[in-house]
Amino acid sequence: MGDQGKLSEWLEDRCHREHLSLRQAAANTGLSHATIGDIIRGGHPSPQTITKLAQAFSDGTNQRLALEDRLLVLAGYRTPHPERVSEALAHVIDK
C-alpha cells in the first residue's frame, strides 16, 4: 500500500476514534464532507487541506506542526526525516 493509503487509514481511524461522521469531521476542519470522503477513499489532498486537518486534530502549535509534518509524509509530499544525522552527513555539514 502506498503512502496515500496510509493517510486515508489515518483519517478514517481518527474519525472512528473520535466518533466523527464525515460531516462532523468536515465541520471541525473547515473542509467539505466530500473532501473528507475523497481522502478516506484514497484521494490526494492538497498541502492546504493537510494543514487544515492538522489544525483540527491537534491541541497546540508544536503538536500541530508535528502532525502536519507526519500527514505530509503520509500523503507523499515529504519523506520521513531520520531522527539522527548520519556521521558522514554531519561531517559534511560541519565543514
C-alpha positions as CSV (number, residue, x, y, z in Angstrom):
1,M,0.0,0.0,0.0
2,G,1.3,3.5,-0.9
3,D,1.6,6.5,1.3
4,Q,-1.8,7.8,0.2
5,G,-3.4,4.7,1.6
6,K,-1.7,5.4,4.9
7,L,-3.2,8.9,5.0
8,S,-6.7,7.6,4.3
9,E,-6.3,4.9,7.0
10,W,-5.1,7.6,9.5
11,L,-8.1,9.9,8.8
12,E,-10.6,7.0,8.9
13,D,-9.1,5.8,12.2
14,R,-9.1,9.3,13.7
15,C,-12.7,9.9,12.8
16,H,-13.6,6.5,14.2
17,R,-11.7,7.1,17.5
18,E,-13.3,10.5,17.9
19,H,-16.8,9.2,16.8
20,L,-17.0,11.7,14.0
21,S,-19.2,11.4,10.9
22,L,-17.9,12.8,7.6
23,R,-20.0,15.9,8.1
24,Q,-18.7,16.4,11.7
25,A,-15.1,15.9,10.6
26,A,-15.8,18.4,7.8
27,A,-17.2,21.0,10.2
28,N,-14.2,20.5,12.6
29,T,-11.7,21.0,9.7
30,G,-13.4,23.6,7.6
31,L,-13.4,21.2,4.7
32,S,-16.4,19.8,2.8
33,H,-17.7,16.4,3.7
34,A,-17.0,15.4,0.1
35,T,-13.3,16.3,0.6
36,I,-13.1,14.2,3.8
37,G,-14.8,11.3,2.0
38,D,-12.4,11.6,-1.0
39,I,-9.4,11.4,1.3
40,I,-10.7,8.4,3.1
41,R,-11.3,6.7,-0.3
42,G,-7.7,7.4,-1.3
43,G,-7.9,10.8,-2.9
44,H,-4.8,13.1,-2.9
45,P,-5.4,16.2,-0.8
46,S,-3.5,19.4,-1.3
47,P,-1.0,20.6,1.2
48,Q,-3.5,23.3,2.3
49,T,-6.0,20.5,3.1
50,I,-3.4,18.7,5.1
51,T,-2.8,21.9,7.1
52,K,-6.5,22.1,7.9
53,L,-6.5,18.5,9.1
54,A,-3.5,19.1,11.3
55,Q,-5.1,22.3,12.8
56,A,-8.3,20.4,13.6
57,F,-6.8,17.3,15.0
58,S,-4.1,18.8,17.3
59,D,-4.1,20.6,20.6
60,G,-1.3,23.1,20.3
61,T,1.2,24.7,17.9
62,N,4.1,22.2,18.4
63,Q,1.7,19.3,18.1
64,R,0.1,20.8,15.0
65,L,3.4,21.2,13.3
66,A,4.5,17.6,14.2
67,L,1.1,16.3,13.0
68,E,1.2,18.4,9.8
69,D,4.7,17.0,9.0
70,R,3.5,13.4,9.6
71,L,0.5,13.9,7.4
72,L,2.6,15.4,4.6
73,V,4.8,12.3,4.8
74,L,1.7,10.1,4.7
75,A,0.4,12.0,1.7
76,G,3.7,11.6,-0.2
77,Y,4.7,15.3,-0.1
78,R,7.7,14.6,2.1
79,T,9.9,11.8,3.0
80,P,10.4,10.8,6.7
81,H,13.2,12.5,8.5
82,P,15.8,10.4,10.2
83,E,15.9,11.3,13.9
84,R,19.7,11.5,13.8
85,V,22.0,13.0,11.2
86,S,24.4,10.3,9.9
87,E,28.1,10.7,10.8
88,A,29.0,11.2,7.1
89,L,26.4,13.9,6.7
90,A,27.3,15.6,10.0
91,H,30.9,15.7,8.8
92,V,29.9,17.5,5.5
93,I,27.7,19.9,7.4
94,D,30.4,20.8,9.9
95,K,32.9,21.8,7.1
